[in-house]
Amino acid sequence: MAYQCITTSREGRVFILTINRPEVMNAISPAASTEMSAALDEFESDDALWVAIITGAGDSAFCAGGDISLMAKAKTEEDYQMPSSGYGGITNRTSCYKPIIAAVNGIAFGGGFEVALACDIIVAGENAIFGLPEPKIGTAAVATGMHRLAREVGLKSAMALLLTAGSIDAERARHLGLVAEVVPQSDVMAAARKIAERIMRCAPLAVQATKQCVLEGLNYAGVPAAQQAQEAGKFERLDVMLKSDDIREGLNAFMEKRRPEWTGR
């Protein structure tokens, strides 16, 4: 598919999606979201792809948020309509159990921060800045940002950021537990690739089962309830993993002191 707002590439089993609007700091328009949604649909449905990395073009921004110039022209919600999968095709995406890494190479504001929050792991350059400044323009972080932030850093830390519409740097984000690793700006993609390589040393079905159990387990009130749901077969990716060829391959490889050869089956 030919894209206008993004670029995509494949590096073995890794899918790379780059928001390619550097002239507007990679701001997300409805067209960009639609393209990102289509690209992530491709990633999700292709069994040959195991990990995705989302990043932004250029040196200054991962994504500065929504395209305010288009928002200002919109007269109704329909004039600035996002796909059902949400901002960037990811904030409402609940069906993808493959890991997605955000390689944040600069500013991640508003919808850009929400896209990063919707990823499973965030790697940030030293120049990265995170914030949800929507209240400054009379709106709120409605694309899951408010809810994810409060759950990920705790209520008081989230409120300090949300209610002031403030921002934090990469080190503060790491301290809060949002960012897994802070690296020089030029090393962001290399760091993301290394994490992808480490993920791919694990059985892909085990990784997907883990992601589903963790994320959907949060819907239950406490560990006992989540464990009961797990034992009751509520998380189907776990059942797929337990019936896979890869689980036998992993056990055999361990006994034979060799690296397993995963097939994803």
N, C-alpha and C positions, 0 to 999 in steps of 0.2 A: 504494500500500500504506500502511495506517495503522500508524505506528510508535509505540511507547510509550517507548523509551529514547533515540531519536535523532530529529533532524529533518533533512530534506533539502530542497534548493532548487536551481533552475537559473537561471543568469544567462548567457543566450546559450549558449555552448558549454562553460561552466564549471559543474561539479557541486559543490555544497557539502554536506558531511556534517558535522553537528554532534552530538557526543555530548552528550545532554541529560539529565544526571543531576546537576545542580549541588549538590543536597542531600547527595550523597555524593562530592563533588569529581570527578564524572564517572567514578567507578569502573566498570570493565567487568564486568558479570555475563555468564553464558552467554546470557541473553536479549538483552543489548546486543550481544554479539558476533554472534549470529545475525542480528539486524537490520542490523548494519553489513555483514555478509557479503551479505545480500540487496541492500542499497543499492549496494555496490560491484559486484555482479553486474550490476545495472541500468546503472551507469556503464560497465562494461567492454563490455557488449553493444550499447550505443547509439552508432551511428556519428556521431550529431549532437553527442555530447559528446566534447571533446578533452582537457580537463584537470579534475582533481578537487582540491578543498581539503578537508582534514579538520581540524576544530578542536573546541574544547570550549565548552560554555555557561558563562556567568558570567565573573567577573574573576579568579578565583584558581587555576583548574586547567584544564589541557588534559585530563589524565586521571591520577588518582592511582594507577592500577594496577588490579589485580583487586579484586573486591568481597570483602574479607576476612570480612565478616560471613556471607556465603554459603559461602565456603571452609570456615570453621570448622564449619559445620553439615553439610558434605558428609562422608559416611562412606566413599564410594568415588569413584574418578575419574569414574564415570558420573554421579554426583550433581553434578559441576561440569564438564560436558562442553562443549567448544568446538566450533564447526563445523570441517569439514576445511580450510577456508581460514585457520584459525588465529585467534589473539587479535585481536579487532577486525575479523575477517573479512579480515585483510591479511597477517599475519606468515607464513603458508604460501602466500600467493597468488603463484604464479609465472607465471600466464598473461596478466597485464595489462601491456601495453606502453605504455599511455597514462600520461603523467606524473601523479604524485600529490604534492601539496604538503602538508606538515604546518604549520599555523599554530598554534604553541605559545604559548598565552596564559596560562601559569602553570606549575604543577607538572606534570612529566611523570615519574612514578615507575613502576618495575616494568613491567607490561604497557603502561602509557601511553607510557613511553619506547620500548618495543619496537614499538609502533604507529608512533611517529615515525621510528624507525630504518628501518622497512619502507617508509616513503615515500621519494620520490626527492630531495626538497628540503625543508629545514626552515627556516622563518622563526620567530624567537623574540622574544617581548617581553622587555623588560629585567627583568621579574619572573620569567622562566622559570627553573626549576630542574630538572635532569636527574639521574636516579639509578636504579640497579638494586639496591634494598635487600633483595631476597629472602632473602639469607642471615641477615638479622636475625630472620626468622620461620621459619628452618629449611628454606628451600627455595632454589631457584636460578632464574635468568632463563631458563627452558626454552623460551620462545616465540621463539627465534632471537636473543634479545638478546645473549647471550654471544658467539655466533659473528659477528654483524654488528659489534658494537663492536670486537672484536679486529681484524677486517679493515679497519675504517674509520679507526681511530686508532692502530693498531699495538699489538703485544703488551704492552709495558711500561705504556703509558698505560692500556690497557684493564684490565690486572691491578690497577693501583693503584686503579682505581674499583671493579672487581668484587669483589676479595678483601676490601676494607674495607667494602663495601656503602655507599660514600660517595656524595656528590652534588657536582655542579658547577653553577655559574651560567651564564647565557647567554653571557657574554663568554668564559669558559673553554671552553665548548662551541664557540664560534666559532673560538677559537684552535686547538682540536684538529681543526678541519675538519668538525665535525658540523653546524654551523649556517651557513647562507649569509648571513644578515643578522640583526642585532639592532636592534630598533626600540622606541620607547615602547609600553607595553602596549596603549594605545588604538589603535595604528596597525598591529597585527599583521595583521588581515584585509586592510586596504588594501595592505600590503606584499605579502601573498600574491596578491592580485588583480593587482597590477602585474607580478609574476613570471609569472602565468598569461597576462597580455596579451602579454608578451614571447615566451612560448613559442608563442602562437597566431599570431604573425607568421611563424613557421616553418611549413613544410609538415608537416601532422600525420603523414603516413606516414613522412617523414624522421625526425621526432622519435621515433616508435615503433620504427623500425628502429635508431636510435641507442641507445635504451634496451635493446632486446634484445641488440644486439651487445656493449654494455658489460657488462651483467649476466651474460649467459651466457658471454661471453668470459672471465670470471673463473674459470670452471670448468676452464679449460685451463692447463697449466703453462707460463706465459710468453707473451710477445707473438707469437713465431713460430707457436706452436701455435694460438693464438686466430685469427691471421690466416689460417692454413691452413684452419681450420674455416670461417671466413667465406668464403673463396674456394671452398670445397667446397659451399657452399650450405646450411650447417647452420643459418643464422639466416634463417628464411623471411620475416620482415618486411622484410628487405633486398631480397629478390627482388620482393616486392610493390611496394616503393618504386620500384625500377628500372623496373618495367613500368607505372607509374602515369601518368595524365594530368598530375598535378601536377608531375612532373619537367620536362615540356615547358613547362608554364606558368611554372615558375620561371625557366627559361632565356630564354623569350620576354620575360618581365617585366623581366629584367635588361637585355636588349638594348634594350628599349623605354623604359627608365628610368621604370618605374612599379611600384607595389606589386602583387605577385601576388595573384590571387584563388584561394585554395585550395578544393578541393572534397573532398579526402580520398579521391579515386578515381584 
